[in-house]
Amino acid sequence: MRRRLVLLALLALTVAATAGSARAGDGLLTFTQQERFDGELFGTALVGLAPNATKPIGLPSLFGAIGGASWSGTGDTLALATDAAGQWQVVVVGAFTAGYLDPTSHDDQFEPALSPDGKTVVLVDQPYGGRMHLALYNTGGGVAKGLLTDASSDAREPHWSPDGKQIAFSSNRLGSWNAYVMNADGSGVRAVAPTPSNQHVTDWSPDGKSLLVTGDAAGNQDVYLLDAASGAAKQLTQAAANDVAGTFSPSGTKIAFSSDRRQTFDVYVMNLDGSGFKALTDDKGRDIVLDWQQRPNGNAPHVTVQPAKLVRGKSAKIRFSVKDDDQYASVQFSIAYRTGDGGGQISFSGNSPKVRADGSVNTYTLRTDIVSELVSRGITRMQFCVDAIDPYFNGPSQGCAKVTPPPAKKPKKK
């Protein structure tokens, strides 16, 4: 049983983004973002940029650095690595659940890759003082194969083939880093390129024919397209900059990557032949691409909240509904208020973060002590808001309604 976690959902971000372009089925282009202040990088947010969106949204994350993330082929599960607990651990996240993959391991585990069916995770496992090797886990918990690659050399950066039968990875077993492919059980290992060339695997194409790799043959890091069968390479980027972390859109029509061609790493997108460069982010931080989610639909939930009233000394019933083409949605509540000398906001998950998304009316109860606390602040205006995200992380959508505070008490006559 995986230990459950409370995740931090970042719903408002300062990342500047321009509109993207992708076809149906392309979901959140997922990347890490670090802010820069006085020349120093700090904080790590896990964010996603939807097709044609102008602003990224925050994804479930933890306080700590991010050491890789991967979406399942169904688009409803995200595996990420974090050092929030003091060592690198992999967390498996859905819209409604989250838990450590192996909370008992004392090894560092990072760079997880979810299989297309979402049932298994291949990851990098590194014992203290030891080499990095690949290990296979069941998504629900439990080791499927603890030593998937030979521990006499390092292996990292695993990526599944679209049919789930093979895994591409990077290894330094011949001295320099090179691209390899093996069967999902660890057998049949072969080098993709005919000679070592310091390549790092970053993705496998949706049609199963090509790998994306980062290589430095030209003197700086560039994105290359590598034929998975023959090893023939095509250089896609040629700027005097470092171009890294290439990933295919699920539709196979675009390639996203990160580049420091404007002195700091931003996210870019290009055509499959390397043409049509376009910047998707423009900020002073550090944006590194991780993966691109596939979605069965792009419809966000619709949220309706009914007006309500507060009564002194009593609990309050807040009624809301969520309508979506998926059966359930995950919700979060917030209260924004104004007082005579300022205002504030309170955010909380409540007791029922998962609700039916069929438009039926749900009720959230504000306890009497919370009502009393709000009233004691001398509230003049107040609204109750509900944010909803569906199982494929469409959203967040917000609905708000006015909550009328009780009239101020009249002073007693002397």
FINU-414353 format. One record per residue: x, y, z of N, C-alpha, C in turn. Coordinates in pm, whole numbers, plus 50000, padded with zeros to 5 digits. Example, Ala and Ser with C-alpha at 12.3 -4.5 7.8 and 13.67 -1.06 7.14 Angstrom:
BEGIN
513194943150780512304955050780513204967050780512854977550708513674989450714512905000350787
//
This chain:
BEGIN
500854988150000500005000050000500885012450000500695021349903501505033249897501015043549998501955050250065501625060550160500985072350089499865077150143499175088350079499885101550113499735110950024500385123850039499365134850025499675145950086498945158350060499795166549966499275169349846500045176349743499645190849737500585199049697500355213249681499985215949536498785221149513498355224649377498555239549357499405243149263499685257249234498775261649120497745269449153496745272849053497015286348988497895294449042498215307348983499715308848976500235311748857501675312348836502035325348765503305329348778503755341748716504485339248586504535326648540505225323548414504505330348298505255337048213504665343148094504665332947983503535331147916503455321247809502685326947692503055322247573502325325947453501485314147408500575316447315499675305747271500435294547204500045282147234500665270547172499865266247051500335255946983499595250546870499795235546865498725227846876498795213346873497415208046837497355195546803496095189546760495375182846875494145178346847493365171346949494145159547002494055157247132494785146447196496035151147265496525163147227497695168747295497235176447418497655171747534497235177947659498275187647710498635186147838499525195547903500985192847867501625202747808503075202347791503655205447929504315195747987504685196448128506175199548145506475209148232507865213048253508045218348395509305218848438509615225048567509975239548543509675247948641509975262148630510575267048761511765272748750512405279048864512455294148841512125301748944512175316248933513595321148961513905332748906515215338848926515055351949001515855353649106515795365749185517225369749222517595382049184518965386949208520015377249154519725371649037520685362748973520685348449023519875345349123519835331949181518515325149147518585312049120517375304149096516865298649228515555298649246514985293049368513595287349338513195277649421511865271649405511785263149280510945253049282510705244749164509215241849155508575246949053507155244349030507005234548915506065225448927505715216448818504485222048751504605225848624503525232848557503185226148424502005229348373501565224048246500965234948160501255234548031500715244347937499835236947838498545240247837497595233747748497695239547607497325231747504497335236947368496505249647357497065259647289496405272447265496155280647391496745276647504496585284247627497615295547631497315305747706498235316947722498855317347861498425308247949498935308248085499055293948135500205290148190500355276548245499515274848370499225262448405498555259548531499495251248617499295252148747500095244148839499595229948846500515220448854500175206348869500495201949011499935190649055500255185849189501755184649209502245190449315503675190649339503925190649489505175189749527505585189849667506655200449685506865204649809507985213349835509265205449814510075209649719511295202349687511585203049539512755198349500513135198149359512405186849286512315187949154511675177749070512755170548991512825157349003513835149348934513225140748826512405146848740511775139648631510305137348654509535136648546508095133848554507635127748424506585119548430506115112248312504615109748324503895111648212502475108748206502245094448157501175088148204500745075448148500135077748011500025067347931499445068547798497985072547801497305070047913495905073747926495735088147972496825094648014496775108748049496155112148182495845102048264495205104848393496115102048512497365098348487498295095248594499655101448563500255107448665501555113848651502505108148756503665103548712504715099248805505775110148808506165114248927507185124648940508145120849052509365125949042510375123649146510605136749221510705135749352510915147449436511885144049548512615154249594513515152249708512935158649835511625160849836510975167849947511165160650080511305147450077511435139750200512895137450241513835143950172515235142750207516045133650118515375125750036516025117449936515115117249814515665112949699514845112449579513875100849587512585103949576511525093849579510535096549467509905085949418508925087249311507515087249370506705096549324505325097949366504425095549244503375087749262502395085349155501135093249188500725101849097499675111649121498535109649022497315109649075496115110648994495365123049037494235125948975493455137649015492895135949155492715123349201492075120749329492995114249432494115108649388494995101349479496455104749451497285102449552498725104249537499425095849643500545089849608501285081949705502685078849659503585076749756504945072549722504915058749658505715056849555505795043949488506445033549577507535037049644508245027849733508775035549854507925037949954508355045950070509385039050157509615025950138510575018650222511985018650165512155022950039513465022449977514395032950036515665029150057516675038550103517535043649988517275038849867518005043449749517375056349697518165064149624517595075249550516915069749425515675074049401514915069449284514375081649211514635082649081514255094549007514075090948859513745101048777513485099448633512515088048603511305088348665510335077748639509725078848500509375067548442508665067148314507505057348327506295062248314505095053848322504895046548190504545033748199504255025948079503005031448010502835029047881501665034247810500335030447874500255018347933498995014347998498915019048142499965025548193499945030948328500115020748438500415008148406500464997648507501844995948571502895000348501504234998648554505035011648539506065012848621506955024448618508385019448611509135024148513510575021548510511245034248561512245032748647512875044448708514375041948726515085052648759516505051748791516635049348941517365038948977517595035549118519105036649144519455044349247520875046049278521115043849428521695032449465522055030349605523125040349646523215043149774524215052549824525615047949784526335056449712527685053149669527765043549552526595039349498526575029549390526245035649255526185027149154525875031649019524375032648998524015040548900522605041848862522195030248772521115023548807520575013148721519065015048710518445008048617517005009048598516294998048675515155001448733514324991848807512884993248760512134982348771510754982048724509834979848843508794988348855507834987648965506414986448910505554980248987504124980748959503604994149009502745000648932502265013948970501535013549104500825002849132500125001649259501024998349376502314996649351503264993349458503844979449438505084977749476505744964849463506734964349350507884958149375508944957349275508624946349174508654949749046508464939748940509804933548902510844941948893512204937148868513164947848917513914944649023514744954549089516004958149014516484949348927517714952048853517434949348705516944959648636516554958148497517744959748403518764967148449519994968848371521194964748455522304961748388523534957548452524094968748539524314966048668524774976248761526274978748754526964972548657528394975048642528674988248569527634994348511527735007348448526485015348484526465028048447525315036448479524275035848368523015036548407521905037348312520885047248367520335055248279519335065048322518475069148203517555078648227516695084548124515895074148045515105065648115514305055548043513075061547976512705055747862511505059947789510895047647722509585045947738508875034547682508605036247533508625025247461508115025447324506595026647330505955031947227504495033947231503705021147255504235009447212503504996947234503834990547368504704996647446505034991547579505914979347581506474975547465507274963347458508774965747478509204978247461510624981247472510854993847555512094995347601512495007147677513785012547618513805025247584515035031947543515635038547666516975039347671517625045447786519025049947746519665057347835521035061847815521955054047908523145050547859524115043347941525535047347902526445046647999527855049647972528695036947971528085025547938528785012647946529965011447849530005020147746531135019947653532035032247671531895039047782532745050547811531995063647806531435067247692530615079247683529145075247684528285085047707526855082147711526325079547570525465069347560524935065547430523505060347447522755060047336521375055447338521295040347321520465033947404520245019447398518755016547397518435004647347517064999547351517104985247401516134981547485516024967747535514554963947543514304951047559512934946347582512484950847721511184951047744510634956047870511064947947991511534935347968512004927148080513514928248100514174937148026515614939048041516464930947946515864922347867516634914047773516854921447642517754915947558517954921047422518484935147416519424938747503519974952247502520824954347377520624965747309521434969047192521674984047187522834987847138523135001947115522425006546988521785018146994521065023146877522015029146776522925037946821523905043846731525075034346714525695034046595526785024446572528015027046657528285039746694529445042846778529015052246890529685051747004529355060847113529505075447070528565083947111528605097947065528075107647169528075103747297527625112347405526195117247383525255107947377523845110847354523035107647479522015115647502521085113247613519675112247557518995101147582517645098947530516665107747603515785114547528514775123047591513335119247557513105111347450511735107047419511745096647308510605089647295510375080047187509165084947109509245085146978508175090746895506895082546905505725089046890504445081946896504295070846792504995071946677504895061446576505905050146599506735051346702507675040846739508915039946654509105049246560510215048046465511465055846506511325065846593512445074746620512605077746768513835081246804514145086146937514585100546927514255108447027514845121647042516005120447140517145126147106518295125947195518905139847198519585142747308520415154647318521855150447299522575157147209523975153847183524815166447170526125165047192526995176647187528065175547078527775168146972528755166146864529145179246798528245189246800528515202146736529185212046830529515207846951530185216747045529305221847155528015222547131527045225847236525915215747226525005216047317523935206047319522865209447216522525199547134521485201047033520515189347040519355191146978518345180646969518535173046839518585159746847518755151146731517585141346722517235137846598516265127246572517055114846532516855104046606517635091846588516725080546541517015074646428516225063346380516405051746477515315046746533515395036446637515955023246586515825020646457516305008046400517745009046351518045019546271519355020546208520355029046286519855038046370520735047046442521105059446363520585060946241520865072846162520345085246233521195095546241520855107446318520625119546229519665128046268519405140746200519415151746304520265161746285520345172946378519195182546352518395185246457517205193646441517435208046485518325210446581518615224146626520095227146600520385239646565521755243146528522155256946580521435261946679521775275146733523015274146821523685285546839524845286046929524345287047072523645276647115523015276247247522855261647287522385259547407522125245947454520645242847438520325233347351518965228847326518815214847383517915213047480517845200547555516395196247575516235184147629514955179047680513855178747576514145174247455513135173347351512065162947382510825166047349509725156447366508705158247255508115147247209507115147647104505745151247161504955158447082503535159747117502885146147095501855142347172501195129447154500665127247013500265138146945499765136846809500905134446710502155136246755503305134146668503525145146568502935156946591503045167846494504055178446534504465178746661505365189046710506415182846803507505190346823508525186846921508735198947010508645196947140508945207547236510325204947294511015215647333512335214247393512635226847474513705226447552514145238047629515455243147570515615256447571516815262447514517195274947592518515277247602518995289447667519465299747564518885299447446519285308747340518975323247374518145325647477517915339347526518515340847666519625334347688520425335147811519845327347928518595323547922517995315248026517085305047958516855293848022516105283147956514615286347949514085286547827512655287647802512195275547723510875274047711510285262947637509975267447494510385259247398510145261947256509415250147194508815252547077508195241947001508635243346856508755232146784509165232446643508485220946569508565221546436508055210646354509005198646360508555187346307509355175146316510665175946239510735184746140511975186146063512885196946118512525202846232513345213146293512985227346252512005229046166511585242346122510495247746215510175260546195509045266446266509245268446415510425273246456510685275846597509695285946653509235283346774508335292746841508535291546990508705302947058508865303047203507495301947270507375293047369506115291647443506185298447578507375300447633507495307847758508535318847740508405328947822509335340247818509435346047958510365341248035510535346148170512015345748207512345350348323513745351248365514185339048445513335328948454513665317148531514305306248447514015293848483514615282248414513505272148390513105270448264511995261548227512555249448154512375237548211512905225348152511765215548122511635211647995510575202747951510745188748012509635182548052509645169048108508875159148020507635162347985506795152947910505605160547853504885153947763503705160047700502555150147716501535154347786500405145747820499475143347701498965131147692497885128247598496565128947672495555134947607494235136247669493155130747577492205123147632491085118647550490135130047515490125140647595489325152447563489945164547631489555176247586490105188547643489065197047710487945190947750486845198547807487015200147958487025212448004487165215348146485785215048213485725211748341484445211648413483805225448419482475225748433481745238148455481235238048598481525248748672481195249348815480155260148841479145256748917478115266348958478015266349110478035278149171477915279549316476685288149345475875284049441474655291449475474945301649585474305313349579474455323249685474025317449820474585322749927474275317850062474305329350161473855326550283473855336450390474495330550515475155339250590475695335150719474745339750829474575331050926473755334151044474615332251168474605342051256475425341351376475105328751457476165322051499475995310551586475525297951517475485297851384475025285951312476005282551199476005269751162476795265751045476095270850919476845270950808476295275750681476405264850575475375263550495475345253850387475675260750254476745256350190477115261650059476825250949955475995254249859475585244549757476245247749623476755237149558477455238949431477255226549344477525227949217477445216649124478605217349027478995205548975480065204548876479535196248759479675201448638479205194548518480395192048427480585179348386481705175948299481365163348222482145160348117481925148148041482585136148108483305138248218483845127348299482965125348422483035113648481482125110248589482395118048717483675120348746484035127148870484965138848843485055147548941486005158548937486575160449077487765166149084488385169449211488155184249238487725187649358487385201549388488185206749507488345219749508488985226849618488185239349644488075243349771487235254549810488085266349855487525278349840488195290249892487155300749928487515309250022486675320350065487485333150050486955342749978487555355849967486645365750039487225374650120486395383750198487035397450209486185407350240486635420950264486145425250402486995432650469486605438550598486825453650588486515460550692486675475050690488105479450676489055471250718490465475150711491305466050621490665459050528491435450450437490635438450391491285427250378490615415050333491555403350338491115392250282491945380350283491285368950206491955357650204491445345750137491845333350214490945323750221491195310950287490955299950185491925291050166491765279650074491825266750151490985257050115490955244150185490325233750095490635221050121490115210150038488765204950088488495206450217487255201350270487285186250286486165180450320486085165950343485775157950219485365164450110484965157249989485625163449866486945161449847487595167249729487175160649599486555148849604486085141949485484565142249483483985147549374482525148549364482075143549228480815139749220480235135949091480125148349002480455146548875480445157748780479245156748687478085153148742476875151348662475915163048675476355173848739475495185448756474625184948878474675174048956473865173149077474395182749183473525186949273473875196849374474595190049490475735195649526476505191149641476415201749750476615197649872476565206949985477855206550064478445218250086479585219150175479165227050298479485221850415479075228150540480225235950601480005248950616480945257150692480605255750839481515250250916481245247651057480925260551133480245258951244479845270451325481045278651371482135271751409483295279251458483945287351347483915282251221484465289851109483595301951080482275300051082481355311251061481585321951167481715317651293481915327251402483225334851384484275327851340485565334451316485455344751205484765341351097484595350650986483785362851028482715360451101481865371451145482625380851238483485374851323484235383051419485215392551351485545389951226486475398451153485795410851095484485411851114483765423351063483655423650913483295412250853483235410950708482155419850649482535427050542481555435150470481145428650338482065421050277481755413750154482445400150161481805390050098482385376750101481875368649982482765360249925482315350849822482965337249846482235326949811482695313049824482965307849685484165302249665484555297549532484875282649534484595275949423484905261749404485745260449278486935254249290487785250949176487645236049146487545232349020487375218248983488355214348873488935202348886489815196448785489295182348757489215178448629488715165048597489865154848602489585141848581490645131648594491835133448499491655141248392492735143348297493375157148316493105163248430493665176148468493235187348374492035186048316491425197348247490925207048354491225219648337490895229648437492175236148487492155242348604491015243048695489965253048647488695249448670487575258348643487055263448776486665276048780486215281848907484815287548894484025285148997482725291449011482645298049147482075309949154481975317349280480565322849298480185325149421478895331349450479015339749577478175349749585478175358849700477645351749824478315354149935477835349450065477555361850149476315363550192475905375650264476195374050413477025382750470477295381850614476095386950693475985383250820474865388350902475035403250927473955410450950474075424850978474875427151105475525438551109476315441751227475395443251348475895439051462475095440151584474925454751622473705458151660473445471751704473945473251847474625484351875475085486452012473935487252110474125481552226473075481652328472895495752383471635499152402471315512452460471675512552607472275523452649472645524852791471425529452874
//
